[in-house]
Amino acid sequence: MKYTDDWGNVQIHDANQPDIISQFFESSNTIDKHNQAHLAELALEKHWLTQNPYFDLHTTLLGINVVDCYKLSLHHKIINHHLPNKEYMTMTCFAGILAHQLIKC
């Protein structure tokens, strides 16, 4: 931390970061996990290439909603809680089922 003393000189004081803050930032990467799921696993922007920024925005919002639905389904144990041998439903499979349900209704 830099500050000026009474005579106008710049002083430096190293403040120790509390351990609780460093632990929080080490384990709080949920936003990064969500972005990785949206951009890498689902990858709608890679499949639907476009020059239209509005279509790209709608694709991004759709991907965010699909990832949110998938993660909520995992959290509330709607999917993947009784499957043997850890054969979990992937996000792309979930997106396909979700799209099929939206088209059928």
Secondary structure by P-SEA (a helix, b strand, c coil): cccccccbbbbbbbbbccaaaaaaaaccaaaaaaaaaaccccccccccccccaaaaaaaaaaaaaaaaaaaaaaaaccccccccccccccaaaaaaaaaaaaaac
